[in-house]
Amino acid sequence: MRLMRLGPPGGERPVLGTADGRTYDLSGLTADLDPAFFATDGVARAREELAAGRLPELSAADVAGQRTGAPVARPGAVLCIGQNYAAHARESGAEPPTEPILFHKSPNTVVGPQDTVLIPRGSKKTDWEVELTVVIGRRARYLAEDDDPLAYVAGYAVGNDVSERAFQLETPGGQWSKGKSCETFNPLGPWLLTADEVPDPQALRLRSWVNGEPRQDSSTADMIFGVAEIIRHLSQYLVLEPGDLVNTGTPEGVALSGRFPYLSAGDVMEMEIDGLGRHRSVCADA
């Protein structure tokens, strides 16, 4: 199932899409695809309603031309793993980490997959990062070795961990979140693909383009720490709640490498992961 939110910012309607191109209204089941939806087995309830034929189908005219919002509304946390691809760590001037590097983004950075991305005031080094984003479906706390971390995943989506590198790395204090939490810095979507339709999250191709030119082309197989290991590791230090997002790292091919120019107003970023859809974000000055 593809879970989506359609409509203007603040007025999105939750919908369910199927592989055959049909779209169904979820607003009779839930007001939104928010943490409360995921905490109450929303994915399972939506699947049950679909199988029973109880979801109203939307016509093509109902859907056409509508804005696509982020597939998760108001996540409680956006947790991010840094330098999780060895080649990206090297292009960043660092050795690959020996355990996951954690940083946070402000939840209000999350926007839709076609929404405008704003270049911050004073920015000279705004960068792109295509990432596999994990959406947590169950509360995860102190997971043991015999627990299955993937059983705590609701689904997966395409993320873009937009970053301002000067704010991240050069601002006194070295606090990564300064360069990660600018407004609009986490385009997400176009849909959440439920976990049952992703048999192996470590076998997905992910790519990015800027102004139509290829930038990143890699596979989640190249992650240093896989999705299951990341979830188990994080659960030892914090509580993962339903609806939380986990950005799992980006492969090589970003502007920080020195091989490409940083972003400026008018640039177009496109992000894609096999089976999870594609973004198209136009940059503008804040």
Number of C-alpha atoms within 10 A of each C-alpha: 19 20 26 26 29 20 15 12 14 8 11 22 19 25 27 22 19 13 8 6 7 12 22 19 19 24 15 11 16 17 13 22 26 20 21 15 21 24 17 13 14 19 19 13 15 21 14 13 14 18 10 9 10 15 21 15 17 15 11 11 8 10 15 8 10 13 17 24 29 29 30 28 22 18 20 17 18 23 21 24 21 19 27 25 24 19 19 22 19 14 19 17 11 12 13 18 15 9 13 21 14 16 15 17 23 19 21 18 20 29 25 27 28 21 21 19 29 20 25 19 9 10 17 15 20 24 23 27 24 33 27 29 25 29 28 26 28 21 16 21 17 16 15 12 9 6 12 14 20 19 14 22 26 25 25 27 29 29 34 29 28 24 24 28 21 18 24 19 15 13 13 8 9 13 14 22 18 20 25 25 24 23 18 23 30 29 27 30 32 27 29 27 26 20 21 12 13 15 8 13 20 17 13 18 17 22 23 27 19 21 12 11 11 12 23 21 16 19 20 25 15 17 19 19 23 16 23 17 17 20 25 22 19 21 18 14 10 11 13 25 21 26 29 26 27 26 28 28 26 31 27 22 24 22 20 22 15 11 11 13 14 19 21 18 13 14 15 20 25 23 27 26 23 13 15 22 16 22 25 21 21 19 20 16 14 14
